[in-house]
């Protein structure tokens, strides 16, 4: 503030022009100062005008500070509810779709392999003349049936080969389906989490007859539903406490819910600032975060 009160408005206008020249824009300016440290005004009208502006802006800043805590509470609860809904509607649905596709592909591939082995066995035995009517007479069957060690050894080898093929098919099918599903996810930050969840639901110890993803069951679904109910109850509590029955300025629920979705929960709240910066050529001034 200069000593000559008559030039204050001209100085302020020049300051605004300088800001515009360097790509800066003055938003909602707050003219506040310490009355005890200010230079005495010689013009009474100028003093009243500046003190009125200071009082109005101080009240506006105080109201904005009071709203910060309320809006942050709305943001936290809204983000919690949004995350719970996303887990229920998006993440779990994607994992269930993966498990269904994975099981179907494994069964189809194993069915094709078994059908091929059965066809090859019939072709070899029929071509070798080992069938007598409906009876199969293999030349080495008597030796195998009489020797217990040979019989169980062959059975163990067959089971080991079947298990190896089965788990190889499971892994191959899971890898193909995971790659396809991850390609449809637009948010790159969520890709590692989705990939871990998909791979965890297709581990070798996970049975194909388990329809739910790993970690998802009635207890987890109930806990998630409880989180959603508690979030709605707390939002209602905030509405009852901060709505405007007597005409005071209030935080409305639609605005608060939108802020909860678009904002963050790290304590940063968009407030008005005397000075905001924007890139050259940007038509809309951006409100800074303080």
Secondary structure, 3 states (H helix, E strand, C coil): CCCCHHHHHHHHHHHHHHHHHCCEEECCCCCCCCCCCCCCCCCHHHHHHHHHHHHHHHHHHHHHHHHHHHHHHHHHHHHHHHHHHHHHHHHHHHHHHHHHHHHHHHHHHHHHHHHHHHHHHHHHHHHCCCEECCEECCCCHHHHHHCHHHHHHHHHHHHHHHHHHHHHHHHHHHHHHHHHHHHCCCCHHHHHHHHHHHHHCCCCCCCCCCCCCCCCCHHHHHHHHHHHHHHHHHHHHHHHHHCCCCCCCCCCHHHHHHHHHHCCCCCCCECCCCEEECCCCCCCCCCCEC
